[in-house]
């Protein structure tokens, strides 16, 4: 709670009216959905099998600088999800 409050206070005092609060981290390119209008299912299998390494995930979090990171449930099939979550 204090992490979020401190982050928001720093942004407000810095004059920022808009800033990110949560990073939606998607370590996998694939998904198990077939949503209308989504083009993911049309990609070739070698593209759909791509996933971010733990280092790439950590770099994304550092670059964004947000106090909270959300990882969708479907990412639990990622081979290195435990390392990503613990990192």
C-alpha positions in Angstrom: 0.0 0.0 0.0 2.7 2.5 0.9 4.6 1.6 -2.3 1.6 2.7 -4.4 0.8 5.8 -2.3 4.5 6.9 -2.5 4.5 6.3 -6.2 1.3 8.3 -6.8 2.5 11.1 -4.5 5.8 11.5 -6.4 4.0 11.6 -9.7 1.5 14.2 -8.5 4.1 16.4 -6.9 6.2 16.0 -10.1 3.3 17.6 -12.1 2.3 14.4 -13.9 -1.4 14.2 -14.5 -1.3 10.8 -16.2 1.0 7.9 -15.3 0.8 4.1 -15.3 -0.1 2.2 -12.2 -0.1 -1.4 -13.3 1.9 -3.2 -15.9 0.1 -6.1 -17.6 3.0 -8.5 -18.2 2.3 -11.0 -20.9 5.3 -13.4 -21.0 3.6 -15.6 -23.7 2.6 -14.6 -27.2 0.1 -17.4 -27.5 -3.3 -17.6 -25.7 -6.0 -20.2 -25.4 -8.8 -17.9 -26.7 -10.2 -17.3 -30.1 -11.6 -13.9 -29.7 -13.5 -12.3 -32.7 -11.3 -9.7 -34.3 -8.1 -11.0 -32.8 -5.4 -12.0 -35.3 -3.2 -14.0 -33.0 -4.6 -17.3 -34.0 -3.6 -16.6 -37.6 0.2 -16.5 -36.8 2.3 -19.5 -37.7 3.1 -21.9 -34.8 6.8 -20.9 -34.5 5.6 -17.3 -33.7 2.9 -18.4 -31.3 5.5 -20.4 -29.3 7.6 -17.3 -28.5 7.9 -16.2 -24.9 9.8 -13.6 -22.9 12.7 -14.8 -20.8 12.7 -13.8 -17.2 15.4 -11.2 -17.9 13.2 -9.6 -20.6 10.3 -9.5 -18.1 12.4 -7.9 -15.4 13.7 -5.3 -17.9 10.1 -4.5 -18.9 9.1 -3.9 -15.3 12.2 -1.8 -14.7 11.6 0.3 -17.8 7.9 0.9 -16.9 8.6 1.8 -13.3 5.2 0.9 -12.0 4.5 -0.2 -8.5 2.3 -3.2 -9.5 2.7 -5.9 -12.1 -0.2 -8.1 -13.2 0.4 -11.5 -14.9 -2.6 -13.2 -16.5 -3.5 -16.7 -15.5 -2.8 -18.1 -18.9 0.8 -17.2 -18.4 1.0 -19.9 -15.8 1.9 -22.3 -18.6 5.1 -20.4 -19.3 8.1 -22.7 -18.6 9.8 -20.1 -16.4 6.8 -18.6 -14.7 8.0 -19.4 -11.1 11.2 -17.5 -11.7 9.3 -14.6 -13.3 6.8 -14.4 -10.4 9.6 -14.7 -7.7 11.7 -12.1 -9.5 
